[in-house]
Amino acid sequence: MDMLSRESLLCLVEDVEAEDPIDYADLPFDEQNLRELIVDSLLERELVFRAEEPDEAKRMMVYLAATARLALENMVLHARLLRAGLEEA
């Protein structure tokens, strides 16, 4: 991507996570490796998507829709955990 490098995206992810930490609990994964895997995957997809859809506004709309979907999924999962008593309010 033109103005966003892998390193700057990783830093942004870490900054966002510092404000709203993810509870990795006792999952057997290295947190930094997971961040790098996600960032690499997103950047690779962006390169393909950019070639397929040159209109930046259309790409942004797809990204916003995907973000909304992930936020909704996260909220539902959180509600289910609260309902099951597995997470404190």
Secondary structure, 3 states (H helix, E strand, C coil): CCCCCHHHHHHHHHHHHHHCCCCCCCCCCCHHHHHHHHHHHHHHHHHHHHHHCCCHHHHHHHHHHHHHHHHHHHHHHHHHHHHHCCCCC
